[in-house]
């Protein structure tokens, strides 16, 4: 297989790191993911990663009358930092140079995001993990992923999900849901398809950033996605 892209941003959900347990971190999932990332890096592809925190805490979902949404989102940002640290540790053990940049300042654990430094590290061969979302509440990690992919001049945003593309409805509950091979940003917005939040899709559209949706559970899914050899939907 040969890579189709030179620079990618991989969007991982926190739930994806939890595996079957749905919460916490599954070390087997991390180990398999890191093996694939190391193969992609060996191809000469520059890799950015945005990781969610839903395996520990989701700000929008977990905000309550006793916890303001802004505070809940800060807790969620810290959850993404935990996932980023676990992923970085596994990558370093694999021999892959890795740097975490957080939009939410946690100086003892990771670099605070600076565009120029992150881009320079990426160009010098480091895998860049973006944690802490955008650093502000009310923005999802999808929006953060689109923003960082644009800032890093990525060729594509690879969104790893539980399904193998974009559907008209959730195929896990509706077997008659229509699957799209390709779909425009405008149609995703007009049909209110629940694949990424609307801000992320709008940002991708404004900057002509292609988004590939694929299923992470397929064997060697990331390697195949980077090589354009996996079942997927392209939003562009």
Secondary structure, DSSP 8 states (H G I E B T S, - for coil): ---S-SEEEEEE-HHHHHGGGSSS--HHHHHHHHHHHHHHHHTT-EEEEEE--TTT--HHHH-BTTB-HHHHHHHHHHHHHHHHHHHHHHHHHTT--EEEEESS--TTTSEE--HHHHHHHHHTT-EEEEESTTSSTT--HHHHHHHHHHHTT-SEEEEEESSSSEESS-TTT-TT--EESEE-HHHHHHTT-TTS-HHHHHHHHHTT-EEEEEETTSTTHHHHHHTT-S-EEEE-
